[in-house]
Amino acid sequence: MSRAADGLASGDLDRDIVLITATARTQTDSGEDQWDFAHATEETIPAIWFPAGTREAYFAQQRVASQVDGVFRIYDRNPRPKPDACRVRFDGRLFDLKPWIEIGRGRGLDLPAVARGEGE
């Protein structure tokens, strides 16, 4: 299958990112249910990084209707990352994820991301 048709070529996955997945839920002092990242699993996976201003980031912003700092493109995986239960560590920064966007029929995923503030 051609690169244009499937959206991914193994040589393009030139970055390693760490996918951090929370495995437990806790309650805040106000009683709100949230994911607990203190007990999370971490997995290093290959990805492509498209920073804000690229065509991919622009289309991801349109799709999720919110501002993104960039897009991580990864091979499709099971289970797929849940935006509220997963974060990405890349280049010394943490990123929160927006809902993923499927590329083709299970060929890959675009993960729109927003950088977290310092100290979060």
N, CA, C and O atoms as a GROMACS GRO file, in nm:
protein
  480
    1MET      N    1   0.085  -0.118   0.000
    1MET     CA    2   0.000   0.000   0.000
    1MET      C    3   0.089   0.123   0.000
    1MET      O    4   0.193   0.124   0.065
    2SER      N    5   0.050   0.225  -0.070
    2SER     CA    6   0.134   0.344  -0.081
    2SER      C    7   0.126   0.429   0.046
    2SER      O    8   0.032   0.420   0.124
    3ARG      N    9   0.229   0.511   0.063
    3ARG     CA   10   0.233   0.601   0.177
    3ARG      C   11   0.113   0.693   0.182
    3ARG      O   12   0.054   0.714   0.288
    4ALA      N   13   0.076   0.747   0.066
    4ALA     CA   14  -0.037   0.840   0.062
    4ALA      C   15  -0.167   0.771   0.101
    4ALA      O   16  -0.255   0.833   0.161
    5ALA      N   17  -0.180   0.645   0.068
    5ALA     CA   18  -0.304   0.574   0.095
    5ALA      C   19  -0.317   0.535   0.242
    5ALA      O   20  -0.428   0.538   0.296
    6ASP      N   21  -0.206   0.499   0.307
    6ASP     CA   22  -0.221   0.450   0.444
    6ASP      C   23  -0.184   0.553   0.550
    6ASP      O   24  -0.213   0.532   0.668
    7GLY      N   25  -0.119   0.664   0.511
    7GLY     CA   26  -0.088   0.769   0.607
    7GLY      C   27   0.035   0.744   0.691
    7GLY      O   28   0.077   0.834   0.764
    8LEU      N   29   0.096   0.626   0.684
    8LEU     CA   30   0.212   0.594   0.765
    8LEU      C   31   0.314   0.515   0.685
    8LEU      O   32   0.278   0.425   0.609
    9ALA      N   33   0.438   0.548   0.703
    9ALA     CA   34   0.549   0.468   0.652
    9ALA      C   35   0.645   0.451   0.769
    9ALA      O   36   0.672   0.547   0.841
   10SER      N   37   0.696   0.330   0.789
   10SER     CA   38   0.776   0.302   0.907
   10SER      C   39   0.894   0.398   0.922
   10SER      O   40   0.930   0.434   1.034
   11GLY      N   41   0.954   0.440   0.812
   11GLY     CA   42   1.066   0.532   0.820
   11GLY      C   43   1.027   0.671   0.867
   11GLY      O   44   1.113   0.747   0.913
   12ASP      N   45   0.898   0.707   0.857
   12ASP     CA   46   0.852   0.838   0.901
   12ASP      C   47   0.836   0.847   1.052
   12ASP      O   48   0.837   0.957   1.108
   13LEU      N   49   0.820   0.732   1.119
   13LEU     CA   50   0.801   0.731   1.264
   13LEU      C   51   0.937   0.754   1.330
   13LEU      O   52   0.999   0.660   1.381
   14ASP      N   53   0.982   0.880   1.327
   14ASP     CA   54   1.118   0.913   1.365
   14ASP      C   55   1.134   0.969   1.506
   14ASP      O   56   1.242   1.017   1.541
   15ARG      N   57   1.030   0.964   1.585
   15ARG     CA   58   1.036   1.012   1.723
   15ARG      C   59   0.991   0.901   1.816
   15ARG      O   60   0.907   0.818   1.779
   16ASP      N   61   1.046   0.899   1.936
   16ASP     CA   62   0.996   0.810   2.040
   16ASP      C   63   0.920   0.896   2.140
   16ASP      O   64   0.971   0.996   2.191
   17ILE      N   65   0.796   0.856   2.167
   17ILE     CA   66   0.715   0.925   2.267
   17ILE      C   67   0.682   0.825   2.376
   17ILE      O   68   0.686   0.704   2.354
   18VAL      N   69   0.649   0.876   2.494
   18VAL     CA   70   0.609   0.790   2.604
   18VAL      C   71   0.460   0.811   2.625
   18VAL      O   72   0.416   0.921   2.661
   19LEU      N   73   0.382   0.705   2.604
   19LEU     CA   74   0.238   0.708   2.627
   19LEU      C   75   0.215   0.670   2.773
   19LEU      O   76   0.247   0.558   2.814
   20ILE      N   77   0.160   0.762   2.849
   20ILE     CA   78   0.134   0.742   2.992
   20ILE      C   79  -0.015   0.716   3.009
   20ILE      O   80  -0.097   0.800   2.972
   21THR      N   81  -0.048   0.600   3.064
   21THR     CA   82  -0.188   0.562   3.078
   21THR      C   83  -0.222   0.540   3.225
   21THR      O   84  -0.163   0.454   3.291
   22ALA      N   85  -0.317   0.617   3.276
   22ALA     CA   86  -0.363   0.600   3.414
   22ALA      C   87  -0.439   0.469   3.425
   22ALA      O   88  -0.515   0.433   3.335
   23THR      N   89  -0.419   0.399   3.534
   23THR     CA   90  -0.483   0.268   3.551
   23THR      C   91  -0.586   0.266   3.662
   23THR      O   92  -0.654   0.165   3.680
   24ALA      N   93  -0.599   0.376   3.737
   24ALA     CA   94  -0.696   0.379   3.848
   24ALA      C   95  -0.762   0.516   3.852
   24ALA      O   96  -0.708   0.616   3.803
   25ARG      N   97  -0.881   0.518   3.911
   25ARG     CA   98  -0.955   0.642   3.928
   25ARG      C   99  -0.959   0.677   4.076
   25ARG      O  100  -0.960   0.589   4.162
   26THR      N  101  -0.961   0.806   4.103
   26THR     CA  102  -0.972   0.855   4.240
   26THR      C  103  -1.078   0.964   4.243
   26THR      O  104  -1.131   1.005   4.140
   27GLN      N  105  -1.108   1.012   4.364
   27GLN     CA  106  -1.201   1.124   4.378
   27GLN      C  107  -1.127   1.243   4.437
   27GLN      O  108  -1.044   1.229   4.526
   28THR      N  109  -1.159   1.359   4.384
   28THR     CA  110  -1.102   1.482   4.438
   28THR      C  111  -1.172   1.514   4.570
   28THR      O  112  -1.269   1.448   4.606
   29ASP      N  113  -1.123   1.615   4.640
   29ASP     CA  114  -1.186   1.658   4.766
   29ASP      C  115  -1.330   1.700   4.746
   29ASP      O  116  -1.412   1.689   4.837
   30SER      N  117  -1.362   1.748   4.624
   30SER     CA  118  -1.499   1.791   4.595
   30SER      C  119  -1.587   1.676   4.549
   30SER      O  120  -1.704   1.696   4.519
   31GLY      N  121  -1.530   1.554   4.542
   31GLY     CA  122  -1.609   1.437   4.503
   31GLY      C  123  -1.607   1.406   4.355
   31GLY      O  124  -1.673   1.312   4.310
   32GLU      N  125  -1.532   1.484   4.278
   32GLU     CA  126  -1.524   1.461   4.134
   32GLU      C  127  -1.437   1.339   4.106
   32GLU      O  128  -1.330   1.323   4.165
   33ASP      N  129  -1.482   1.254   4.014
   33ASP     CA  130  -1.409   1.134   3.975
   33ASP      C  131  -1.305   1.172   3.870
   33ASP      O  132  -1.338   1.240   3.772
   34GLN      N  133  -1.179   1.128   3.888
   34GLN     CA  134  -1.074   1.159   3.791
   34GLN      C  135  -0.973   1.046   3.784
   34GLN      O  136  -0.964   0.964   3.875
   35TRP      N  137  -0.896   1.043   3.675
   35TRP     CA  138  -0.791   0.944   3.658
   35TRP      C  139  -0.673   0.979   3.747
   35TRP      O  140  -0.637   1.096   3.761
   36ASP      N  141  -0.612   0.876   3.808
   36ASP     CA  142  -0.496   0.893   3.896
   36ASP      C  143  -0.369   0.858   3.820
   36ASP      O  144  -0.342   0.741   3.793
   37PHE      N  145  -0.290   0.960   3.785
   37PHE     CA  146  -0.167   0.938   3.709
   37PHE      C  147  -0.049   0.900   3.799
   37PHE      O  148   0.060   0.874   3.749
   38ALA      N  149  -0.070   0.897   3.931
   38ALA     CA  150   0.037   0.855   4.021
   38ALA      C  151   0.068   0.706   4.001
   38ALA      O  152   0.181   0.662   4.026
   39HIS      N  153  -0.030   0.631   3.957
   39HIS     CA  154  -0.013   0.487   3.934
   39HIS      C  155  -0.044   0.458   3.788
   39HIS      O  156  -0.143   0.392   3.755
   40ALA      N  157   0.042   0.508   3.701
   40ALA     CA  158   0.020   0.495   3.556
   40ALA      C  159   0.123   0.402   3.495
   40ALA      O  160   0.232   0.384   3.549
   41THR      N  161   0.088   0.344   3.381
   41THR     CA  162   0.184   0.265   3.305
   41THR      C  163   0.245   0.356   3.198
   41THR      O  164   0.182   0.450   3.152
   42GLU      N  165   0.367   0.325   3.161
   42GLU     CA  166   0.436   0.402   3.058
   42GLU      C  167   0.487   0.308   2.950
   42GLU      O  168   0.542   0.202   2.980
   43GLU      N  169   0.467   0.348   2.825
   43GLU     CA  170   0.511   0.268   2.711
   43GLU      C  171   0.574   0.360   2.608
   43GLU      O  172   0.513   0.459   2.567
   44THR      N  173   0.695   0.328   2.565
   44THR     CA  174   0.761   0.405   2.461
   44THR      C  175   0.719   0.351   2.325
   44THR      O  176   0.730   0.231   2.299
   45ILE      N  177   0.669   0.440   2.240
   45ILE     CA  178   0.621   0.399   2.107
   45ILE      C  179   0.674   0.495   2.001
   45ILE      O  180   0.701   0.612   2.031
   46PRO      N  181   0.689   0.447   1.877
   46PRO     CA  182   0.734   0.535   1.769
   46PRO      C  183   0.618   0.624   1.722
   46PRO      O  184   0.502   0.584   1.724
   47ALA      N  185   0.653   0.746   1.679
   47ALA     CA  186   0.551   0.841   1.635
   47ALA      C  187   0.612   0.941   1.538
   47ALA      O  188   0.733   0.950   1.521
   48ILE      N  189   0.524   1.016   1.476
   48ILE     CA  190   0.560   1.134   1.398
   48ILE      C  191   0.503   1.253   1.476
   48ILE      O  192   0.392   1.245   1.528
   49TRP      N  193   0.578   1.361   1.482
   49TRP     CA  194   0.531   1.483   1.550
   49TRP      C  195   0.506   1.590   1.446
   49TRP      O  196   0.595   1.625   1.369
   50PHE      N  197   0.384   1.643   1.445
   50PHE     CA  198   0.347   1.755   1.360
   50PHE      C  199   0.315   1.873   1.451
   50PHE      O  200   0.208   1.875   1.513
   51PRO      N  201   0.404   1.972   1.462
   51PRO     CA  202   0.378   2.086   1.550
   51PRO      C  203   0.266   2.174   1.496
   51PRO      O  204   0.228   2.164   1.379
   52ALA      N  205   0.214   2.260   1.583
   52ALA     CA  206   0.111   2.356   1.541
   52ALA      C  207   0.161   2.431   1.419
   52ALA      O  208   0.280   2.461   1.408
   53GLY      N  209   0.071   2.461   1.329
   53GLY     CA  210   0.106   2.532   1.207
   53GLY      C  211   0.121   2.440   1.087
   53GLY      O  212   0.124   2.486   0.973
   54THR      N  213   0.130   2.309   1.112
   54THR     CA  214   0.137   2.215   1.000
   54THR      C  215  -0.004   2.182   0.952
   54THR      O  216  -0.102   2.205   1.024
   55ARG      N  217  -0.013   2.130   0.834
   55ARG     CA  218  -0.142   2.093   0.776
   55ARG      C  219  -0.216   1.993   0.866
   55ARG      O  220  -0.336   2.007   0.888
   56GLU      N  221  -0.144   1.894   0.919
   56GLU     CA  222  -0.204   1.791   1.004
   56GLU      C  223  -0.262   1.852   1.131
   56GLU      O  224  -0.372   1.817   1.174
   57ALA      N  225  -0.186   1.943   1.193
   57ALA     CA  226  -0.234   2.008   1.315
   57ALA      C  227  -0.356   2.095   1.286
   57ALA      O  228  -0.450   2.099   1.366
   58TYR      N  229  -0.355   2.164   1.172
   58TYR     CA  230  -0.469   2.248   1.135
   58TYR      C  231  -0.596   2.164   1.120
   58TYR      O  232  -0.701   2.200   1.173
   59PHE      N  233  -0.586   2.052   1.047
   59PHE     CA  234  -0.704   1.968   1.027
   59PHE      C  235  -0.749   1.902   1.157
   59PHE      O  236  -0.869   1.884   1.178
   60ALA      N  237  -0.655   1.866   1.245
   60ALA     CA  238  -0.693   1.810   1.375
   60ALA      C  239  -0.770   1.913   1.456
   60ALA      O  240  -0.870   1.880   1.520
   61GLN      N  241  -0.725   2.040   1.454
   61GLN     CA  242  -0.796   2.147   1.525
   61GLN      C  243  -0.938   2.160   1.474
   61GLN      O  244  -1.031   2.177   1.552
   62GLN      N  245  -0.955   2.152   1.343
   62GLN     CA  246  -1.089   2.164   1.285
   62GLN      C  247  -1.176   2.048   1.330
   62GLN      O  248  -1.295   2.065   1.356
   63ARG      N  249  -1.117   1.931   1.337
   63ARG     CA  250  -1.192   1.810   1.371
   63ARG      C  251  -1.236   1.808   1.518
   63ARG      O  252  -1.349   1.770   1.548
   64VAL      N  253  -1.147   1.850   1.610
   64VAL     CA  254  -1.181   1.844   1.752
   64VAL      C  255  -1.234   1.978   1.805
   64VAL      O  256  -1.271   1.989   1.922
   65ALA      N  257  -1.238   2.079   1.718
   65ALA     CA  258  -1.296   2.210   1.751
   65ALA      C  259  -1.231   2.272   1.874
   65ALA      O  260  -1.300   2.331   1.957
   66SER      N  261  -1.100   2.258   1.886
   66SER     CA  262  -1.028   2.326   1.994
   66SER      C  263  -0.883   2.345   1.952
   66SER      O  264  -0.835   2.283   1.858
   67GLN      N  265  -0.816   2.432   2.024
   67GLN     CA  266  -0.676   2.462   1.995
   67GLN      C  267  -0.588   2.343   2.028
   67GLN      O  268  -0.605   2.280   2.133
   68VAL      N  269  -0.494   2.309   1.941
   68VAL     CA  270  -0.396   2.205   1.970
   68VAL      C  271  -0.256   2.261   1.943
   68VAL      O  272  -0.238   2.350   1.861
   69ASP      N  273  -0.158   2.206   2.015
   69ASP     CA  274  -0.018   2.246   1.997
   69ASP      C  275   0.052   2.159   1.895
   69ASP      O  276   0.164   2.189   1.852
   70GLY      N  277  -0.014   2.051   1.856
   70GLY     CA  278   0.043   1.962   1.756
   70GLY      C  279  -0.029   1.829   1.755
   70GLY      O  280  -0.126   1.807   1.828
   71VAL      N  281   0.022   1.740   1.669
   71VAL     CA  282  -0.040   1.608   1.651
   71VAL      C  283   0.070   1.502   1.654
   71VAL      O  284   0.172   1.515   1.587
   72PHE      N  285   0.046   1.397   1.732
   72PHE     CA  286   0.132   1.279   1.730
   72PHE      C  287   0.063   1.176   1.642
   72PHE      O  288  -0.054   1.143   1.665
   73ARG      N  289   0.132   1.124   1.541
   73ARG     CA  290   0.076   1.019   1.456
   73ARG      C  291   0.143   0.888   1.494
   73ARG      O  292   0.266   0.878   1.495
   74ILE      N  293   0.061   0.788   1.527
   74ILE     CA  294   0.111   0.658   1.570
   74ILE      C  295   0.041   0.548   1.493
   74ILE      O  296  -0.062   0.572   1.429
   75TYR      N  297   0.098   0.427   1.498
   75TYR     CA  298   0.026   0.312   1.443
   75TYR      C  299  -0.098   0.289   1.527
   75TYR      O  300  -0.100   0.320   1.646
   76ASP      N  301  -0.202   0.234   1.465
   76ASP     CA  302  -0.324   0.200   1.538
   76ASP      C  303  -0.289   0.097   1.644
   76ASP      O  304  -0.199   0.015   1.625
   77ARG      N  305  -0.359   0.100   1.754
   77ARG     CA  306  -0.331   0.010   1.866
   77ARG      C  307  -0.460  -0.026   1.937
   77ARG      O  308  -0.562   0.042   1.923
   78ASN      N  309  -0.453  -0.132   2.012
   78ASN     CA  310  -0.568  -0.178   2.088
   78ASN      C  311  -0.520  -0.205   2.230
   78ASN      O  312  -0.431  -0.287   2.249
   79PRO      N  313  -0.576  -0.140   2.330
   79PRO     CA  314  -0.685  -0.042   2.321
   79PRO      C  315  -0.633   0.093   2.273
   79PRO      O  316  -0.515   0.126   2.289
   80ARG      N  317  -0.722   0.168   2.215
   80ARG     CA  318  -0.686   0.303   2.169
   80ARG      C  319  -0.677   0.395   2.291
   80ARG      O  320  -0.749   0.378   2.388
   81PRO      N  321  -0.586   0.495   2.283
   81PRO     CA  322  -0.570   0.586   2.397
   81PRO      C  323  -0.698   0.664   2.428
   81PRO      O  324  -0.762   0.719   2.338
   82LYS      N  325  -0.734   0.668   2.556
   82LYS     CA  326  -0.848   0.748   2.600
   82LYS      C  327  -0.796   0.887   2.636
   82LYS      O  328  -0.705   0.899   2.718
   83PRO      N  329  -0.851   0.991   2.576
   83PRO     CA  330  -0.798   1.126   2.598
   83PRO      C  331  -0.789   1.166   2.746
   83PRO      O  332  -0.692   1.230   2.786
   84ASP      N  333  -0.889   1.129   2.826
   84ASP     CA  334  -0.887   1.170   2.966
   84ASP      C  335  -0.798   1.081   3.053
   84ASP      O  336  -0.765   1.118   3.165
   85ALA      N  337  -0.758   0.963   3.002
   85ALA     CA  338  -0.679   0.869   3.081
   85ALA      C  339  -0.535   0.856   3.031
   85ALA      O  340  -0.457   0.778   3.086
   86CYS      N  341  -0.500   0.931   2.927
   86CYS     CA  342  -0.365   0.919   2.869
   86CYS      C  343  -0.300   1.056   2.852
   86CYS      O  344  -0.366   1.157   2.828
   87ARG      N  345  -0.169   1.054   2.866
   87ARG     CA  346  -0.086   1.171   2.838
   87ARG      C  347   0.033   1.124   2.757
   87ARG      O  348   0.061   1.005   2.750
   88VAL      N  349   0.102   1.218   2.698
   88VAL     CA  350   0.224   1.187   2.623
   88VAL      C  351   0.338   1.270   2.680
   88VAL      O  352   0.323   1.390   2.705
   89ARG      N  353   0.454   1.205   2.699
   89ARG     CA  354   0.575   1.277   2.732
   89ARG      C  355   0.665   1.276   2.608
   89ARG      O  356   0.697   1.170   2.554
   90PHE      N  357   0.704   1.394   2.564
   90PHE     CA  358   0.785   1.407   2.444
   90PHE      C  359   0.874   1.530   2.457
   90PHE      O  360   0.828   1.638   2.493
   91ASP      N  361   0.999   1.513   2.428
   91ASP     CA  362   1.094   1.623   2.424
   91ASP      C  363   1.094   1.701   2.556
   91ASP      O  364   1.105   1.824   2.556
   92GLY      N  365   1.083   1.628   2.668
   92GLY     CA  366   1.088   1.690   2.800
   92GLY      C  367   0.961   1.758   2.846
   92GLY      O  368   0.961   1.824   2.950
   93ARG      N  369   0.851   1.744   2.770
   93ARG     CA  370   0.724   1.808   2.806
   93ARG      C  371   0.612   1.706   2.816
   93ARG      O  372   0.620   1.599   2.756
   94LEU      N  373   0.510   1.739   2.892
   94LEU     CA  374   0.389   1.657   2.901
   94LEU      C  375   0.280   1.720   2.815
   94LEU      O  376   0.265   1.842   2.810
   95PHE      N  377   0.204   1.634   2.748
   95PHE     CA  378   0.094   1.678   2.663
   95PHE      C  379  -0.034   1.606   2.704
   95PHE      O  380  -0.034   1.485   2.727
   96ASP      N  381  -0.144   1.681   2.713
   96ASP     CA  382  -0.277   1.622   2.728
   96ASP      C  383  -0.328   1.589   2.589
   96ASP      O  384  -0.298   1.660   2.493
   97LEU      N  385  -0.406   1.482   2.579
   97LEU     CA  386  -0.458   1.440   2.449
   97LEU      C  387  -0.602   1.482   2.430
   97LEU      O  388  -0.681   1.487   2.525
   98LYS      N  389  -0.636   1.510   2.306
   98LYS     CA  390  -0.774   1.532   2.263
   98LYS      C  391  -0.820   1.400   2.200
   98LYS      O  392  -0.739   1.309   2.185
   99PRO      N  393  -0.947   1.387   2.164
   99PRO     CA  394  -0.993   1.262   2.102
   99PRO      C  395  -0.914   1.227   1.977
   99PRO      O  396  -0.886   1.314   1.894
  100TRP      N  397  -0.876   1.100   1.964
  100TRP     CA  398  -0.796   1.054   1.850
  100TRP      C  399  -0.876   1.059   1.722
  100TRP      O  400  -0.999   1.060   1.723
  101ILE      N  401  -0.803   1.062   1.611
  101ILE     CA  402  -0.862   1.063   1.477
  101ILE      C  403  -0.804   0.944   1.402
  101ILE      O  404  -0.682   0.933   1.389
  102GLU      N  405  -0.889   0.857   1.352
  102GLU     CA  406  -0.843   0.738   1.280
  102GLU      C  407  -0.794   0.775   1.141
  102GLU      O  408  -0.854   0.856   1.071
  103ILE      N  409  -0.683   0.713   1.101
  103ILE     CA  410  -0.628   0.730   0.967
  103ILE      C  411  -0.662   0.604   0.889
  103ILE      O  412  -0.623   0.493   0.927
  104GLY      N  413  -0.735   0.620   0.781
  104GLY     CA  414  -0.774   0.502   0.703
  104GLY      C  415  -0.859   0.408   0.786
  104GLY      O  416  -0.934   0.449   0.873
  105ARG      N  417  -0.846   0.280   0.756
  105ARG     CA  418  -0.921   0.178   0.830
  105ARG      C  419  -0.826   0.105   0.924
  105ARG      O  420  -0.778  -0.004   0.893
  106GLY      N  421  -0.801   0.167   1.038
  106GLY     CA  422  -0.715   0.106   1.138
  106GLY      C  423  -0.567   0.109   1.104
  106GLY      O  424  -0.490   0.031   1.160
  107ARG      N  425  -0.526   0.197   1.012
  107ARG     CA  426  -0.385   0.206   0.974
  107ARG      C  427  -0.304   0.286   1.075
  107ARG      O  428  -0.187   0.256   1.101
  108GLY      N  429  -0.365   0.387   1.131
  108GLY     CA  430  -0.294   0.471   1.226
  108GLY      C  431  -0.389   0.563   1.299
  108GLY      O  432  -0.509   0.566   1.270
  109LEU      N  433  -0.335   0.637   1.394
  109LEU     CA  434  -0.414   0.732   1.472
  109LEU      C  435  -0.340   0.865   1.478
  109LEU      O  436  -0.218   0.868   1.494
  110ASP      N  437  -0.414   0.972   1.465
  110ASP     CA  438  -0.363   1.105   1.495
  110ASP      C  439  -0.411   1.139   1.635
  110ASP      O  440  -0.529   1.129   1.666
  111LEU      N  441  -0.316   1.180   1.720
  111LEU     CA  442  -0.347   1.217   1.858
  111LEU      C  443  -0.323   1.367   1.874
  111LEU      O  444  -0.211   1.409   1.901
  112PRO      N  445  -0.428   1.449   1.858
  112PRO     CA  446  -0.411   1.593   1.882
  112PRO      C  447  -0.370   1.615   2.027
  112PRO      O  448  -0.424   1.550   2.117
  113ALA      N  449  -0.275   1.706   2.049
  113ALA     CA  450  -0.220   1.724   2.184
  113ALA      C  451  -0.206   1.870   2.219
  113ALA      O  452  -0.183   1.956   2.133
  114VAL      N  453  -0.219   1.897   2.350
  114VAL     CA  454  -0.202   2.030   2.406
  114VAL      C  455  -0.096   2.020   2.515
  114VAL      O  456  -0.109   1.938   2.606
  115ALA      N  457   0.008   2.102   2.506
  115ALA     CA  458   0.114   2.098   2.605
  115ALA      C  459   0.061   2.144   2.741
  115ALA      O  460  -0.014   2.241   2.751
  116ARG      N  461   0.102   2.072   2.844
  116ARG     CA  462   0.064   2.109   2.981
  116ARG      C  463   0.154   2.220   3.028
  116ARG      O  464   0.268   2.232   2.984
  117GLY      N  465   0.103   2.302   3.120
  117GLY     CA  466   0.184   2.410   3.176
  117GLY      C  467   0.295   2.355   3.263
  117GLY      O  468   0.287   2.241   3.310
  118GLU      N  469   0.395   2.432   3.284
  118GLU     CA  470   0.507   2.391   3.370
  118GLU      C  471   0.458   2.362   3.511
  118GLU      O  472   0.375   2.435   3.565
  119GLY      N  473   0.509   2.255   3.570
  119GLY     CA  474   0.474   2.221   3.706
  119GLY      C  475   0.345   2.144   3.722
  119GLY      O  476   0.303   2.118   3.835
  120GLU      N  477   0.280   2.108   3.613
  120GLU     CA  478   0.155   2.032   3.622
  120GLU      C  479   0.182   1.884   3.619
  120GLU      O  480   0.089   1.804   3.626
   0.00000   0.00000   0.00000
